[in-house]
Amino acid sequence: MSVNSDKKCYSDRRVVIRKIVEYMADTLTLEKSVQVLKLMDETYPTIRAQLNLKKKNEI
């Protein structure tokens, strides 16, 4: 794989994670959102960085 395709794959994954987080914020209870985020964190370690970035942007 080339560097460009690796960057595109990473970018696409970030977009997907962001959409999932937005969906959870709109539709799930806090308890369910936390459960899903824990599972996602185990699968996609970058989710924590995404959430921290989102929090910083909201402040």
Protein Blocks (a to p, Z undefined) as FASTA:
>chain_A
ZZklmmmmmmmmmmmmmmmmmmmmmmmcfklmmmmmmmmmmmmmmlmmmmmmmmmmmZZ
